Every structure is written in C-alpha cells, then in structure tokens.
C-alpha cells in the first residue's frame, strides 16, 4: 500500500480562526518561477499576485517570502492568506453542549455555515469555535447546511479526525432531525422515502432521477400536529445534500421557510435573518471510536414556527 506524501504544516498562523490557503505546485509543468504558475493558476486579476509577492504575503515551507524570481520546484507548497470577504455577522450564538479532549459538540443557529466556503468565512461555526475555545486545530467531522440549525460534531486532534469522519461515512451515527411543515392528514405516515438524488455543483436545487437505483433514504414521521401545522421527526439513513428537504417536498410537505423547495426563490439577502428554514438537527448518537464511550446529544433549540407561528411568520423573532 502506497502511503500518501506528508503535507507539511503551515508556516502561517490562522487569521480570525481561518486557515491560510495552501497551494501545491504540480509535479509537471513548464513554469520557470512560482510567480508564473500562480498568475496562470489563480487568475487573481492583473497585478494581484505581483503585489502579494512584493508585500511578502506568499511564503514557502520555511516561512520565508516567495520572491518574483523564486524558481519553480515541482510538488512543493506555498501558503498565503486570502482577502476576507465583508460578512454580515449572524446575530445568534453557537452553544457548546459537550467538550472533552477529543471532540466538541456544538448547537449551531440557523444561517451560520459549518466551515469556511465561498462568501462565508469568518462567520462560520468552525471559525467561531476556534476563536472562542482557543483550539486552532479544531476540525469538522461532518457538515450541516447553513440554513439548518442544530448539532454538529467537531474534532480536537487532527490525527483523530479520520476516525470520526468514518463514523458518518459508514452510517454509524444515528441522526434525528425535526421539521415544521403543514399538516396533511391524508398523507400516510410514517413512511420511508427512497430516491436517486443528484446535486450538481453550481446548481442550487437537488433533484430526483426517476427509475434510478435509490441512493438516499429517509424515515418521515409525524410527531404531533396543532391545527394546520405538523411537527415531523426525520431520520436520514443516508446523507445526501438537501436530502430531507427534497424528501419532505416529494411528500407534498415542503419545510416552512425553505427558499428552494418546491420553488427556487430569489437568493435570500445576507442580512435577512427572518423566517429561517424550520429544520433542526435534534439528535446525534454514536459510540466514540477513540474512547469507546456511548454518546447521545440533544439540541436545546426550538423551531420558531412551532412555538409561535405568528412571530416566526412576521420575522420579528430575529431569525430563531
């Protein structure tokens, strides 16, 4: 078995809980200098790379600045900090429900992304927790959609992260979600929904492929109802992107506050925290692969449309 080459540690510290960008130089190529490769590869705009080089912002494995004439050496690495986007702060805290020397379990609010990506960088659960807890090596074992609230598992030690990620990959974590949607008495529940779900990069909505071999499965149950509203218990047996939202919509029960299913609406402005998606990761249950301890964590959050529909509908609760 061929062992993967070791990636050297970053010579740059984190900034605001965000790791520097790492670029590996390809093993083959006709570039004379590192500068030539970065200009071609990053397409950062006229003069951007040259200015970063002049300012000493791009460094090699030794932490020394890369110069405009630094020779290109295949399979080596360079690091730099990207410019951080202007982000609207998510006006809700992230709660830590459990912490030991191996893991941190956090209870995420709506609208907070799990990890830095795209326009959400410092306003993410990972960056916030790294700053708040003082754990630079903290990493996410899985992800939760930005619009979904609830429990996320983070790992403290990088060398143990793979063991926890494997739990999710091998479906050895019991996950239970809660959702609020209209109550439909004629819809037979409980029901297991299976479909072949596809989510293409760059396209907002996932979709089902009729007749294809199922690759997603969710158990849908009605926990209780109150007039026209229902509170649903959702148990995913797979972890496809938007799976629960698609499956609820397929039953004619789109989750309240969903801006994509059944109809893709205009993008929600980044400062609009009203009427959040009424989907919550309520329970995480698993046997710890490192300590052997049996864990069961329950979110303390409540879905606003269920506790006070009028307040949620008016948006006056500030997004929760």
Secondary structure, DSSP 8 states (H G I E B T S, - for coil): ----------SS--BTTB--EEEE--SS---SBHHHHHHHHH---TTHHHHHHHTT--B-TTS-B--TT-B--TT-EEEE----------SS--EEEEE-SSEEEEEE-TT-BSS-BTTBSSSBHHHHHHHHHT-TT-EESS---TT-EEEEEEES-GGGHHHHHHHHHTT-SEEEEEEEEE--TTS--SEEEEE-EE--TT-S--EE-TTS---EEEEEEEEEEETTEEEEEEEESS--TTHHHHHHHHTT---TT-SSSSS--S---TT--SS---EEEEEEEEE-TTT--EEEEE-----HHHH-HHHHHHTTTTT-
